[in-house]
């Protein structure tokens, strides 16, 4: 456990399922407090929307972040597209986004994509400040960690540091169109599927570093064409260059807590 690295995909408001999955891995105790000693735990974003307690999930992760640091471990999180949506709703509400494609606003997209009034009600300035400080891209155990399975990240810069800085600058400002562009780009998916999937994954790894991409965002069951309840493990594909870990907890799948490196069991 001391040097172990774990990753978690989309939680989507299922705070209790997250806590149980972390307990099963020995990372938290029965009270939901950190029990992982020096382990490293990384979340890939999308704590909110579609489930009953998104802010509760954020609060759990923030608590574990403090406790793990005191114990010699670490807990870190990336921004997912639903965090952008939550923050965009909080900041801009139903202000129209200039568009040639009909009416658009953060409020409209938030409602369509499972936004929960309780999350907006419970969101504090402290939550907002914490979320805005999260990066889009990280590295752990020689893996490249991103939320979305997309190449759109590369439009923000040539390195992880440049991409994180570019988006942080946007989110520090009040340009609605730039905020919307962050949301739009991060909703795209499936870049590592199909005949060019491995090539795309290798391109991203060559630019940003790491031996394998780990992402959430796209539910494994949708990738495989099966029911989410059948998911028991992450999905390794693109010639072994991409690992999808979104079990689809909000549609009845598991909340996967995956130890890196991960390889299929024979």
N, C-alpha and C positions, 0 to 999 in steps of 0.2 A: 504493500500500500504506500510505503514511504515515497517512492519515486514514480508511482503509477500516474497515468494521465487518462482522464475520462472526458467524454464529450456528450452533450445532451442537445437534441434538436428542439423542435417547436413544442411549446408547452400549451399555448393557447388557452390560458385561464384555468387549466386543470392543476391547481396548486397541490391538492391532496394526492393526486396521482403522481406528481413529481416527487413529493416527499416520500411516498411509499417506494418508488423506484430507487431513490437514493438510499433509503434504508436497506433495501435488498442488496445493494452493493456495499453496504457497510460504511457509506460516506456520511450518513447522519444517524443519530440514535433515535430511540423511541419518542423523544421529545422534539425531534426535528432539529437538534443542534449538531454542529460539526463533529464528526467522529472519524474523519479521514486522515488524521495526523498530517503527514507531509505530502499527501496526494495533491495533484493538480486537477481541477475541475473546470471545464470550459463549456459555456452555453453559447449556442449559435443564434439566439434571438427568437423573436415572436413569442414573447411571454403573454401577450394580451389578445383580446378579441376571441369570439367563438365559444368561450367558456366562462364559467361563473366568477372567477376570481383572479383576473390578470394582475391587478395591483398586489394582491396577496402573494402571487408567485414572485413578483419583483421584490417584495419585502423579504420573502424567504431567501432569495438569492443574495440580497444585500446583507442580511444577517450572517449567512454562511461566508460571505466574502470577508467580513470583519473577524469572525471566529477562526476561519482557516488561516488567516494571516497571523493570528496570535499563536496558532499551533504549529507554524512552520510550513503550512500548505498554501495553496492559492486557489481562488475562485475568480474567474473573469468571464465577461459576457461581450458578445457582439450585438450590434444593432440589426434587427430584422426589418423587413418591409412593414410589418404591422406596428412596430414601434414608430416608424416614420409616419404611418397613418394616424396613430394615436396622438402623436405630438402635433401633426398638421391639423387635426381636428381641434385640439386644445388651443392652438395658436390662431388658426384662420377660420374655423367653423365653416359656415356656408358661403363664405366669400367666393364668388365665381372665379374659376381659373380661365384665363383667356384661351379659347379653343375654337378650332374650326370643326370640331366633331360633336357639337351639341353641348348641353349643360354639364359642367363638371365642377366639383368642389370637393374639398376634403370631407365635408359632412356627408355628402352623397356617397362617396366611395367607402367611408367608414361604416355607414349604415348597411350598404350592400355586402360588405366583406366581414360581417359579424361583429361590428362594434357594439360594446356593452356600455350602457349608461352608467353602471356601477363603477366601471374603470375610470370614466371621466369624472364622476363624483368623488372618487377616492384619490385621484391624482393630486399630488401637492407640488409646490415649487421645488421641494427637495427631490421628489421623484424625477421631475423634469430635468433638473440639473444633473442628476446621476445618469439618466438616459442619454442626454446630450454629450456626455463625456465618453460614451462607449464608442469603440472603433467599429469600422465595417469589416476589417480583415485582421486576422491574427495567425500565429503559428504556435504549434505545440507538438512535441515529439516528432519533429521533422515532417509534420503535416501542415498544409495550408487550410486554414479554417475560414469559411465564408458562410453567410446565411443562404444566399440564393445560388442556384446552379445556372449562372449566367456569365457571359463574357463582358457584360455592360460595365462591370467594375473598372475595366481597363480604360474606359473613356475618361476616368477621373485622374489618371496618373500612371506612371510607369513602374512605381514601386508601391508596396503596401503602405509605406509611410506617406507617400504623396497622395494616395487615394484617401487614406484616413484624414489627412489634413484638409484636402479639398472639400470633402463632405462636411467636416466639422465647421469649416468656414461658412458653407451654405447654411447650416443649421443654426449658426450663431447670428444670422441675419434675418431679414423679414421679406426677402424676395419670394413671393408666392410661386412664381413660375419656376424658380430654381428648386424650391422645396418639392414642387410637384414632379419635376424631372427626376429627383432622387427617388421618390415613391414609384414613378413609372418604371424606371430602369430596374429597380429591385423586385418588381413583380414579374419580370421575364424569367423564363426557366427553360430547362431541357437542352442546354447548350452542349451537354456531354453525352447525349443520346445520339443514336443514328450513325450513319456511315462516317461522319466527321467528328463524332463525339470524343474519341481518344485523342485525335489531333488537336481539338480545342482544349481539352484538359491539359495536354502536354504544353501547349502554347501558354496557358495561364500559369502553369507551374514554372516554366522557363522564365517568365516575366517576374513572378512574385515569390518564387522559392517554395521548397518543399518537394517531397516525393509523391504525395497523394493529396488530392483535394477532399476535404470533408465538408458536407453541406447538409442543410435542412431544406425547408421551403416546399419541396416536391414530395408528396406522400408516396412512400415506397409502394403501397398497394396500387396506386395509379400507374406507377412505372411498370409494374408486373401484371396488371390486369386481374388482381385478385381482391378478395375482401380484406379490409384492414385487420380483422380479427385473426387472420391467418399469418400475420407478420410476427416473426419471432426473433429476427436478426436484422442488422443493417444490410444494405444492398450495395455490393461491390460490382462495379461495371466500368465501361470505357477502358477496357484492357487493364483493369486493376488500378487505374489512375483516379477514379472517383468513388467515394463512399457516401451514399445517401443514408441519413440516420433519422429522417422524419417518419416515425411509426404511425402518425395519424391519430393521435390520442383523441382528438375532437370528433372523430368519426368511428370510435370504438377500437382503435388500434392501441398498441402499447406505447408507453413513454420510455423510449430506449435510452439507457445509460451505457455508453459504449466505451470499452477500454481500448486505447491505442498502444501499439498497432493492432489492427483487427484483421484476422484472416478467416475464411470460411472453414467450418468444421467438417471433416470427412464423415 
